[in-house]
């Protein structure tokens, strides 16, 4: 084929072997081989410069050679998920968000829209390169030819890297929590390599389902989903400028509780949930709450810990082995005044060998908490600290769920009253539910019969019930956010981790409608 020749029309009338500034021949228009000289097209100026390839620019951005080390390269770039970004691009560094041109594809547009709505997840858009990505997007929207090819290629490569970085970090934050980024979730571990953020984003991009992948990265249990959806509705409501500080404090309170749920999601389809600030036990099955019980939790100086375990049995007419901390801090001072304290409270004194002792034969004035070789056991009775039933479950804190003779305490609005264990109202009703759940006959003694029973009796459950003790100062009631008191003052540490120190004395904590 004869190479094309561009002929600039001139009034000089040069004697050339081609017609005057005509159109391309039909042969050339069809893309067939040309047997005659090419008829050049008159143009008004120089042709637009050819675009430069972007893959080498992406490779250069992610290259660590110039920086000297991987850490230095990541610091220079300010990447949020550097390792995942390199996994995402692999060895070919092909553009993912601008593959056919230097304009954004629909997946990139959808991804940028979702990043701008990060507040709906309790996360800040500014934490995901929002300003940088907006600038790059606007620059690439300029008509071709307005920016030098080399500059445009650099901008395109930067958008590829920073958009990928922002999405990968968002996926990781939604699944693991922003403050626990290096702790893979159970879902990630079960999915293996396919569950890692880079693989998830690649698969979503191939299926053109990036927004759906972002939503799917979140925990799936009822409490998280309800809270996140209620936050979206709350953000859509008009706000009063005069209450901006309160609104900001409330938003951060929702956000830190979403963060907590990401750290400890619940995978069980049915479970007992005890929310300490709500003073409530819920029996949850799927998306519904089957039962509710009021609970009493630990005092601020002896807080009830958060944990996950399962209940496989309960004990009727339990005896109580008094913890050493209670024995030395509360029982010992009473014994110094009157050894008859034990008999009045149906308690027995034992030495370290398990032998029963007479409390009147011990000089309690010479016994100290540091030198305390005794234990106490309270037998089943009407005034037993554990009441008529106790639900035990494995945990490193020696706490359990139990009845109490002090039923009037459940009427108090603030119920931080225990030494750490959880006291519950109507425990026999829960026992009956757990038995029916396993298809077992419900044959529970009355309270009077429990009090008369001389020895404890364990009842094994055919189906163990998962139990989760959590700390959530924001829940959902009737589709609306419900703010609860921060009874143990745990919120501020998490809030500062997410948002930094308070800029002003904003309203914080307490009940709100």
PyMOL commands that set and color helices and strands:
alter all, ss='L'
color gray80, all
select helices_A, chain A and resi 26-29+55-62+70-77+82-89+106-116+118-121+125-128+130-140+149-176+186-195+197-206+210-216+222-236+241-263+276-278+300-302+324-337+341-344+359-361+364-366+407-411+427-437+447-452+491-499
alter helices_A, ss='H'
color red, helices_A
select strands_A, chain A and resi 270-275+280-285+288-298+307-316+320-321+347-351+356-357+374-378+389-393+401-402+416-418+422-424+457-470+474-477+480-483
alter strands_A, ss='S'
color yellow, strands_A
deselect
rebuild
show_as cartoon
